[in-house]
Amino acid sequence: MKRNPYLLRVLIAFDAFWNVVFGGRFGETISSRVGLRHAWYDQAVAYALNEIQPHHTELADEHDQERDEEALRDLNKEQ
């Protein structure tokens, strides 16, 4: 499993927690969620995040997918 700095892991967990609180899917971050949705408020949040970090929502979606694939590989190794 790839190691991430502690603070980054905490921020990702915080992001995923609030995504679930607001009705998102488990394991998905808000950053990824708003990049995939088309409601005006999702677009507004995505715009703000992408202004802070270019391509933030796209990178977040890629990271969520990589994390899912890594978790599946880990599960298959245990079996």
Residue pairs with C-beta under 8 A, 6 or more apart in sequence:
1 70
1 74
2 70
4 12
12 29
12 63
15 29
15 30
15 31
16 26
16 27
16 28
16 29
16 30
18 30
19 25
19 28
19 29
19 30
19 33
20 26
22 30
24 30
24 33
25 33
27 64
27 67
27 68
28 64
29 60
29 63
29 64
30 45
31 49
31 56
31 57
31 60
31 61
32 57
32 60
32 61
32 63
32 64
33 42
34 42
34 43
34 45
34 46
34 49
34 57
35 46
35 56
35 57
35 58
35 60
35 61
36 57
36 61
37 43
46 57
49 56
49 57
50 56
50 57
53 59
